[in-house]
Amino acid sequence: MKQKRVLAISSGGGHWVQLQRLKPVFDQYDTAYVTIRSDARLYVPDSRFYTITDFTRRNLWRLTLLIPQLVRILIIERPDLVITTGSAPGLACLGLARLFTRARTVWIDSLANREDLSTSGKLARRVAHVWLTQWPEVSAPDGPDYWGAVL
């Protein structure tokens, strides 16, 4: 049986730390990692690794650089699952995965968003197959769901 392919994506800082907390689960699969910092490769030395352009709502023009990078990665990796621990680049990747692949998509909103979802987290509802928060207080009957916290 073919091993499942996972594409794990986040921006830097806390998002990357939270993604790395899931690494023991990812190690069971054929996982490639995507982030904005090239030095993060040190944390996943035996995995395929890609560095991408970061963007936020303050510099939306960078999305024009990011989209071709993500499409290329999705074509190369052909993931069965795309998972992100939040951030605008992760949201863009989930949206593109829905358009160009048959991958299931998972959004885990950052632990930092204790009282309300991030802006990207709110938008993720439209593109994520599984839409999660790390705070039970933020979960709601119509989503996002709470399955526990990464940290």
C-alpha positions in Angstrom: 0.0 0.0 0.0 1.2 3.5 -0.9 2.3 5.6 2.0 0.2 8.8 2.5 1.9 12.0 1.5 1.5 15.0 3.8 2.4 18.6 3.1 2.9 20.4 6.4 3.0 24.2 6.1 3.3 27.2 8.4 4.9 30.6 8.6 7.8 31.1 11.1 7.9 31.6 14.8 5.1 30.1 16.9 3.3 28.7 13.9 6.4 26.6 13.0 6.9 25.6 16.7 3.4 24.3 16.8 3.8 22.5 13.5 6.9 20.8 14.8 5.0 19.6 17.9 3.1 17.4 15.4 6.2 16.0 13.8 6.0 12.6 15.6 2.7 12.1 13.9 4.0 13.3 10.5 7.0 10.9 10.8 4.6 8.1 10.2 3.9 9.5 6.7 5.8 10.7 3.7 5.9 14.3 4.8 7.3 17.4 3.2 7.6 20.7 5.1 7.0 24.3 3.9 7.8 27.5 5.7 9.1 31.0 5.2 12.5 30.5 6.9 15.3 28.6 5.2 17.0 27.9 8.6 14.0 25.8 9.7 15.4 23.0 7.5 17.6 22.2 10.5 14.5 20.8 12.3 13.5 18.4 9.5 16.9 17.4 8.0 15.6 14.1 6.6 12.5 15.5 5.0 11.8 17.3 1.8 11.7 21.0 2.6 10.6 24.1 0.8 11.0 27.8 1.6 8.3 30.2 0.4 7.6 33.9 0.4 5.7 35.2 3.4 2.7 37.6 3.1 0.2 39.3 5.3 -2.8 41.5 4.7 -0.4 44.4 4.9 1.6 43.3 1.9 -0.9 41.4 -0.2 1.2 42.0 -3.3 3.5 39.3 -2.1 0.7 36.8 -2.8 1.6 37.1 -6.5 5.1 35.7 -5.6 3.7 33.0 -3.3 1.0 31.5 -5.5 3.4 30.1 -8.2 5.7 28.8 -5.5 2.8 26.9 -3.8 1.4 25.6 -7.1 4.8 24.2 -8.0 5.2 22.5 -4.6 1.7 21.0 -4.9 2.5 19.6 -8.3 5.8 18.1 -7.1 4.5 16.7 -3.9 1.0 15.5 -4.9 -0.1 15.4 -1.2 -3.0 13.4 0.2 -3.2 15.8 3.1 -2.3 19.5 3.5 -2.1 20.7 7.1 -1.3 24.1 8.5 -1.0 25.6 12.0 -2.2 28.9 10.7 -0.9 32.0 8.9 -1.8 33.6 5.6 0.6 31.4 3.5 -1.0 28.3 5.1 -4.4 29.5 4.1 -3.3 30.2 0.6 -1.9 26.7 0.4 -5.1 25.1 1.6 -7.1 27.1 -1.0 -4.7 26.1 -3.8 -4.8 22.4 -2.7 -8.6 22.4 -2.9 -8.3 23.8 -6.5 -5.4 21.7 -7.8 -5.4 18.5 -5.9 -7.6 15.9 -4.2 -5.9 16.5 -0.9 -7.8 16.7 2.3 -7.0 20.0 4.1 -6.7 20.8 7.8 -6.5 24.2 9.5 -5.3 24.4 13.1 -5.6 27.9 14.3 -2.7 29.2 16.3 -2.6 28.7 20.0 -2.0 32.5 20.3 -5.7 33.1 19.3 -7.2 32.4 22.7 -10.3 34.7 22.4 -11.1 34.7 18.7 -9.9 33.1 15.5 -7.3 34.9 13.5 -8.4 36.6 10.3 -6.9 33.7 8.3 -8.6 31.3 10.7 -12.0 32.8 9.9 -11.4 32.5 6.2 -10.1 29.0 6.6 -13.7 27.8 7.2 -14.3 28.1 3.5 -11.3 25.9 2.4 -10.5 23.5 5.1 -12.0 20.1 5.3 -11.2 20.1 9.0 -11.3 23.4 10.8 -9.8 23.5 14.3 -9.1 25.8 17.2 -6.8 25.0 20.1 -9.1 26.6 22.6 -12.4 25.0 23.7 -13.8 28.5 24.4 -13.4 29.4 20.7 -15.1 26.3 19.4 -18.7 26.5 18.4 -21.4 24.0 17.2 -20.9 25.3 13.6 -17.1 25.3 14.0 -14.3 25.5 14.5 -13.9 22.2 16.3 -11.7 21.7 19.3 -9.7 18.5 19.4 -7.0 19.6 21.9 -4.0 21.8 21.9 -0.7 21.3 20.1 1.4 22.8 22.9 
